[in-house]
Amino acid sequence: MTLNQKSQFYLEMIKRSHESFRDYLTHIPEDVLQWKAHELMYSTSWLIEHVIHDQVWIANIIVKDVEQEYHCEKKSEKMVLDDIVQEYDNMVSKVETDLQVLTDEMLSELRTSKGYSLTVEDWIFEYIHHLHQHGGEIGYILTVWKRKRRALQDD
């Protein structure tokens, strides 16, 4: 096994996850950004802002072992799709640059946040899972939104 083979594999997984989520973002209809599938749910744009915020937060735990927050320049309710994609691109650029320090030796180091002690490797899984979990929620919102639009057209 070559030096840093495992960490490079994880960096590639993160990069591919970023690319697929970005592609997903570019196909979201502008009309659905402020829409909520249910009154108790968050809007699509809020959910995307949350993803951006927490991806940086998790990456900072992985790389710097600190809980460093990140906030978008605009609030989600004031963003159009181009703003959201630009914020996402900014986040990806920062995170992928920061994660370049990742080595195989670091994967077993412990990081603690909010009462959870996990290895760097486990935090990487959390990072990828978080991105995909909320991608699934956005997919749910889009499905409900499309069904409601079709129902209105059928009436």
DACOR-V118173 format. One record per backbone hydrogen bond with DSSP energy under -1.0 kcal/mol. NH is the residue of the N-H (numbers start at 1). CO is the residue of the C=O. E is the energy in kcal/mol with one decimal. If there is no record, write none. Layout:
nh->(NH	NH)
co->(CO	CO)
e->(E	E)
This chain:
nh->(5	8	9	10	11	12	13	14	15	16	17	18	19	20	21	22	23	24	25	26	27	28	32	33	41	44	45	47	48	49	50	51	52	53	54	55	56	57	58	59	60	61	62	63	64	66	68	78	79	84	85	86	87	88	89	90	91	92	93	94	95	96	97	98	99	100	101	102	109	111	113	116	118	120	121	123	124	125	126	127	128	129	130	131	132	133	134	135	136	137	138	139	140	141	142	143	144	145	146	147	148	149	150	151	152	153	154)
co->(2	4	5	6	7	8	9	10	11	12	13	14	15	16	17	18	19	20	21	22	24	25	29	30	38	35	33	43	44	45	46	47	48	49	50	51	52	53	54	55	56	57	58	59	60	60	66	75	76	80	81	82	83	84	85	86	87	88	89	90	91	92	93	94	95	97	98	99	106	118	116	113	111	109	107	119	120	121	122	123	124	125	126	127	128	129	130	131	132	133	134	135	136	137	138	139	140	141	142	143	144	145	146	147	148	149	150)
e->(-1.8	-2.1	-1.8	-2.1	-2.3	-2.0	-2.3	-2.6	-2.4	-2.6	-2.3	-2.7	-2.4	-2.4	-2.4	-2.5	-2.3	-2.1	-2.4	-2.1	-1.2	-1.7	-1.6	-1.3	-2.0	-1.1	-3.1	-2.2	-2.2	-2.4	-2.5	-2.1	-2.5	-2.7	-2.9	-2.4	-1.6	-1.9	-2.8	-2.3	-2.4	-1.5	-2.4	-2.8	-1.9	-1.2	-1.2	-2.1	-1.5	-2.1	-2.7	-2.2	-2.6	-2.6	-2.7	-2.4	-2.4	-2.8	-2.5	-2.2	-3.0	-3.0	-1.7	-2.7	-2.8	-1.1	-1.2	-2.1	-2.0	-3.1	-2.3	-2.5	-2.7	-1.9	-2.3	-2.3	-2.1	-1.8	-2.2	-2.5	-2.4	-2.9	-2.9	-1.7	-2.1	-3.2	-2.0	-1.4	-2.0	-1.6	-2.3	-2.0	-2.1	-2.5	-2.6	-2.2	-2.5	-2.7	-2.6	-2.3	-2.4	-2.2	-2.5	-2.4	-2.0	-1.9	-2.0)
